[in-house]
Amino acid sequence: MIRGIPQSRFREAEIEKLVEGMLERRTRFGKPTEYVAGRATLWMPYYRIRMEYWRLGEEPKGRAGEGVLAETALNAMFCGRVGGERELLMIFRPNYLRHELTSIVPADGEVVGSVSGVDLEGVLSGLVNRLNGVQGELAGLRSTLSRNYVRKRRYSMLLPTGSLREEKELSEKIAKLDALKNTIRLCLNIFEEVGAIAVLDSDTFYYPTSVFLLKKREDESQRFLIVNLVKGGGMQRRPNCDVLLTQLCSRNEGCGKLVAAAVAGSPLWG
């Protein structure tokens, strides 16, 4: 028995239609160059992390309960295998916390994913430090851009082309850093400036996915497609692909091997 989010009652035809739309279509007549070679239901483990943080400029007092409380969710299967900041940010799912958990007995053939050990406080503290570094860099770049803008207005007829190019490059860099800042905040599930953070406790819950093994007809090379089996919020009432985890399993060999090993014994696996 596991503690997890119940599967939604999707029609099999809905899932098949989604998978068909995700197959590569590179032939002259639009036929898929891939085919489904296997399928398994995988209960993906996630850490529910309860934390306490202090706003920037506030010093921790060393006692629990004096900071601000927050929660986030981190994939517990891949967290020990991801490499670098970009992959780490791909495996946070704080939006899963809105679902109610219940006791679940996986059906025959369904697979429960393994949990990787990781220093949760180290991971979150590292993200806070990165966030503060990004915000400092943004402040410096915006100050430079503002000075350049004033100079442009004063001497617009005299500025060389290189100055305009520099302004464009600064704007693009600011946009990328702004996107990174917002992504980190979404992952942490904290939307204000943070000076320090501490993990209070954590537990594990499971999220249902369907993993498809896709193979190319030409050379039998393969990849995984991960489909969420829980209805999303708003208008998202149909099954949808977890694009980030699908990409992660393709680019990170360690994560792909974890999935392959987990579902290898499933009855419908190729």
C-alpha positions as CSV (number, residue, x, y, z in Angstrom):
1,M,0.0,0.0,0.0
2,I,1.2,3.5,-0.9
3,R,0.1,7.0,-0.1
4,G,-0.6,8.8,-3.4
5,I,-2.9,10.7,-5.7
6,P,-5.6,8.6,-7.3
7,Q,-5.7,8.1,-11.0
8,S,-8.4,10.0,-13.0
9,R,-10.8,7.9,-15.0
10,F,-9.6,8.6,-18.5
11,R,-10.9,6.7,-21.4
12,E,-8.4,4.5,-23.1
13,A,-9.1,6.1,-26.4
14,E,-8.1,9.5,-25.0
15,I,-4.7,8.2,-24.0
16,E,-4.2,6.5,-27.3
17,K,-5.0,9.7,-29.1
18,L,-2.5,11.6,-27.0
19,V,0.3,9.1,-27.7
20,E,-0.5,9.0,-31.4
21,G,-0.1,12.8,-31.5
22,M,3.3,12.6,-29.8
23,L,4.8,10.1,-32.3
24,E,7.4,11.5,-34.6
25,R,6.1,12.1,-38.2
26,R,8.9,12.6,-40.6
27,T,7.9,10.5,-43.6
28,R,6.6,11.9,-46.9
29,F,3.1,10.7,-46.2
30,G,2.9,11.8,-42.6
31,K,3.0,8.3,-41.1
32,P,4.7,8.0,-37.8
33,T,8.3,6.9,-37.8
34,E,7.9,5.5,-34.3
35,Y,5.7,2.9,-32.8
36,V,4.6,1.9,-29.3
37,A,6.7,-1.1,-28.2
38,G,5.7,-1.3,-24.6
39,R,3.7,0.4,-21.8
40,A,3.6,0.4,-18.0
41,T,1.9,2.2,-15.2
42,L,4.5,3.8,-13.0
43,W,3.7,5.3,-9.6
44,M,6.3,8.2,-9.6
45,P,7.6,9.0,-6.1
46,Y,7.7,12.7,-4.9
47,Y,9.1,14.2,-1.8
48,R,6.7,16.6,0.0
49,I,9.1,19.0,1.6
50,R,7.9,21.2,4.5
51,M,10.3,24.1,5.0
52,E,10.8,27.3,6.9
53,Y,12.4,30.4,5.4
54,W,13.5,33.9,6.4
55,R,13.0,36.9,4.2
56,L,16.1,38.6,2.9
57,G,17.6,40.8,5.6
58,E,16.0,38.8,8.5
59,E,18.5,36.7,10.4
60,P,17.3,33.2,11.5
61,K,17.0,33.0,15.3
62,G,17.9,29.3,15.4
63,R,14.5,28.2,16.6
64,A,11.8,26.5,14.5
65,G,8.6,28.4,14.1
66,E,10.0,31.9,13.8
67,G,10.2,31.9,10.0
68,V,7.6,31.6,7.2
69,L,6.3,28.2,6.4
70,A,6.1,26.8,2.9
71,E,5.9,23.5,1.0
72,T,7.1,22.1,-2.3
73,A,7.4,18.8,-4.1
74,L,10.4,17.2,-5.7
75,N,10.6,14.1,-7.8
76,A,12.2,11.5,-5.5
77,M,13.1,9.0,-8.3
78,F,15.3,11.3,-10.4
79,C,16.6,13.8,-7.8
80,G,19.7,11.7,-7.2
81,R,20.5,11.5,-11.0
82,V,19.9,14.9,-12.4
83,G,22.9,16.9,-13.4
84,G,23.0,20.7,-13.2
85,E,20.6,23.4,-12.5
86,R,18.4,23.0,-15.6
87,E,17.7,19.4,-15.0
88,L,17.0,20.0,-11.3
89,L,14.4,22.6,-12.1
90,M,12.7,20.1,-14.4
91,I,11.7,17.8,-11.5
92,F,9.9,20.1,-9.0
93,R,6.1,19.8,-9.0
94,P,4.7,22.1,-6.2
95,N,1.3,22.1,-8.1
96,Y,0.8,18.4,-7.1
97,L,0.4,19.5,-3.5
98,R,-3.1,20.7,-4.3
99,H,-4.3,17.1,-4.7
100,E,-5.7,15.1,-1.8
101,L,-3.7,12.0,-0.9
102,T,-5.3,8.6,-0.2
103,S,-4.1,5.1,0.5
104,I,-3.7,3.1,-2.7
105,V,-3.0,-0.5,-3.5
106,P,-1.3,-0.7,-6.9
107,A,-2.9,-3.1,-9.3
108,D,-1.1,-6.2,-10.5
109,G,1.6,-5.2,-13.0
110,E,1.7,-1.6,-11.9
111,V,5.2,-0.4,-10.8
112,V,6.1,1.7,-7.7
113,G,9.1,3.8,-8.4
114,S,12.2,3.7,-6.2
115,V,13.2,6.6,-4.0
116,S,16.7,8.2,-4.2
117,G,18.3,9.7,-1.2
118,V,19.3,13.3,-1.5
119,D,20.3,16.2,0.8
120,L,17.0,18.2,0.6
121,E,18.3,21.1,2.6
122,G,21.4,21.3,0.5
123,V,19.3,21.3,-2.7
124,L,16.9,24.0,-1.5
125,S,19.7,26.2,0.1
126,G,21.6,26.0,-3.2
127,L,18.5,27.2,-5.1
128,V,18.0,30.1,-2.7
129,N,21.7,31.1,-3.2
130,R,21.3,30.9,-6.9
131,L,18.1,33.0,-6.7
132,N,19.8,35.7,-4.8
133,G,22.7,35.7,-7.2
134,V,20.3,36.1,-10.1
135,Q,18.5,38.9,-8.5
136,G,21.8,40.7,-7.8
137,E,22.9,40.2,-11.4
138,L,19.5,41.5,-12.6
139,A,19.8,44.7,-10.5
140,G,23.2,45.4,-12.0
141,L,22.1,44.8,-15.6
142,R,19.0,46.9,-15.2
143,S,21.0,49.7,-13.8
144,T,23.4,49.5,-16.8
145,L,20.4,49.4,-19.2
146,S,18.8,52.4,-17.6
147,R,22.0,54.4,-17.9
148,N,22.3,53.4,-21.6
149,Y,18.7,54.4,-22.2
150,V,19.3,57.9,-20.8
151,R,22.4,58.2,-22.9
152,K,20.5,57.1,-25.9
153,R,17.9,59.7,-25.5
154,R,20.5,62.4,-25.1
155,Y,22.8,61.4,-27.9
156,S,20.6,59.2,-30.2
157,M,22.0,60.7,-33.4
158,L,25.6,60.2,-32.3
159,L,25.5,56.7,-30.9
160,P,27.4,54.0,-32.8
161,T,25.7,50.8,-34.0
162,G,27.6,48.9,-31.4
163,S,25.8,50.7,-28.6
164,L,22.4,49.6,-29.9
165,R,23.6,46.0,-30.2
166,E,24.9,46.1,-26.6
167,E,21.4,47.4,-25.5
168,K,19.7,44.5,-27.3
169,E,22.1,42.0,-25.7
170,L,21.5,43.4,-22.3
171,S,17.7,43.2,-22.8
172,E,17.9,39.6,-23.9
173,K,20.1,38.6,-20.9
174,I,17.7,40.4,-18.5
175,A,14.8,38.4,-20.0
176,K,16.6,35.1,-19.6
177,L,17.5,35.9,-16.0
178,D,14.0,37.0,-15.2
179,A,12.7,33.7,-16.6
180,L,15.2,31.8,-14.4
181,K,14.2,33.8,-11.3
182,N,10.5,33.1,-11.9
183,T,11.2,29.4,-12.5
184,I,13.2,29.0,-9.3
185,R,10.5,30.8,-7.3
186,L,7.9,28.4,-8.8
187,C,10.0,25.4,-7.9
188,L,10.5,26.6,-4.3
189,N,6.8,27.7,-4.1
190,I,8.0,30.9,-2.6
191,F,7.3,34.3,-4.2
192,E,9.3,36.8,-2.2
193,E,13.0,37.4,-1.5
194,V,14.5,34.7,0.7
195,G,17.6,35.0,2.9
196,A,17.8,31.6,4.4
197,I,15.8,28.3,4.3
198,A,15.6,25.2,6.5
199,V,13.8,21.9,5.9
200,L,11.5,21.0,8.8
201,D,10.5,17.5,7.5
202,S,9.5,15.5,4.5
203,D,7.6,12.5,3.4
204,T,6.9,10.6,0.2
205,F,3.8,10.4,-2.0
206,Y,3.2,8.8,-5.4
207,Y,1.8,10.2,-8.6
208,P,0.4,7.9,-11.3
209,T,1.9,8.0,-14.8
210,S,1.8,5.8,-17.8
211,V,5.3,5.2,-19.4
212,F,5.3,4.3,-23.1
213,L,8.4,2.8,-24.8
214,L,8.6,4.3,-28.3
215,K,10.9,2.8,-31.0
216,K,11.9,4.0,-34.4
217,R,11.0,1.8,-37.3
218,E,14.2,2.6,-39.1
219,D,16.8,1.7,-36.5
220,E,14.9,0.5,-33.4
221,S,16.4,3.3,-31.3
222,Q,14.0,4.1,-28.4
223,R,12.8,6.8,-26.0
224,F,10.3,7.1,-23.3
225,L,7.0,9.0,-23.3
226,I,5.6,9.8,-19.8
227,V,1.9,10.6,-19.6
228,N,0.2,12.0,-16.5
229,L,-2.8,10.1,-15.3
230,V,-4.4,12.8,-13.1
231,K,-6.6,15.6,-14.4
232,G,-5.1,19.0,-14.2
233,G,-6.8,22.2,-13.1
234,G,-8.8,24.6,-15.1
235,M,-9.6,23.3,-18.6
236,Q,-7.1,20.5,-18.5
237,R,-9.5,17.6,-18.3
238,R,-7.7,15.2,-20.6
239,P,-4.5,13.1,-20.2
240,N,-1.4,15.1,-20.9
241,C,2.3,14.4,-21.5
242,D,4.8,15.3,-18.9
243,V,7.0,17.1,-21.4
244,L,9.8,17.9,-18.9
245,L,10.2,14.3,-17.6
246,T,9.9,13.0,-21.1
247,Q,12.8,15.3,-22.2
248,L,14.8,14.4,-19.0
249,C,14.7,10.7,-19.7
250,S,15.9,11.4,-23.3
251,R,18.8,13.6,-22.4
252,N,19.9,12.1,-19.1
253,E,21.0,8.5,-19.5
254,G,20.9,7.8,-15.8
255,C,17.2,8.8,-15.5
256,G,16.3,6.8,-18.6
257,K,18.0,3.7,-17.1
258,L,16.1,4.1,-13.9
259,V,12.8,4.1,-15.8
260,A,13.8,1.1,-17.9
261,A,14.9,-0.9,-14.8
262,A,11.7,0.0,-12.9
263,V,9.2,-1.1,-15.6
264,A,11.2,-4.0,-17.2
265,G,9.0,-6.6,-15.5
266,S,5.6,-5.0,-16.3
267,P,3.4,-7.4,-18.4
268,L,2.9,-5.0,-21.3
269,W,6.5,-3.9,-21.5
270,G,8.4,-4.6,-24.7
